[in-house]
Amino acid sequence: MKKVMTKSGRNQLNITVYSIVYSAHNSADSLQLCLLFDKTERPFCMLANERTNQRPFNLFVQRSLQRRPAEKQTLRHPKDEG
């Protein structure tokens, strides 16, 4: 995770983007979490592989921050609330 300045002058928090790949072979379903960007942070396209019946599902997570102090936020599991 890193913070970068955009051309508009806003602070932007970049979160690593992953691709969730569903694959079903030998009657065993599995989910695999793969990086969607390569080491140079260029967009990396994952194509469906018909031999192994893999289908990519892209999950994009990104949050832009305005020019103000960032509020502290944490991710909580639904079980933790209440």
Secondary structure, 3 states (H helix, E strand, C coil): CEEEECCCCCEEEECCCEEEEEEEECCEEEEEEEECECCCCCECCCCCECCCCEEEEEECCCEEECCCCCCCCCCCCHHHCC
